[in-house]
Amino acid sequence: MIIVNLDVMMAKRKISSQELAEKVGITQANLSILKTGKGKAIRFSTLEKICEVLDCKPGDILDYEKEK
């Protein structure tokens, strides 16, 4: 299963959901879906913009864990 650590990286960078959503160009609702791990997919262009804004790599916000 894919674990989304977006909220952790946002806290490290001290950026709010509203500010990140505006800078990335997505709605706060869609950002919330990503943060909670309820999203089924993410566009590479969106992931790239998130990484650009947060100055991180995809592996900093996405992790993989085997299901038990």
Buried (B, 14 or more C-beta within 10 A) or exposed (E): EEEBBBBEBBEEEEBEBEEBBBBBEBEBEBBBBBBEBEBEEBEEEBBEBBBEBBEBEEEBBBEEEEEE
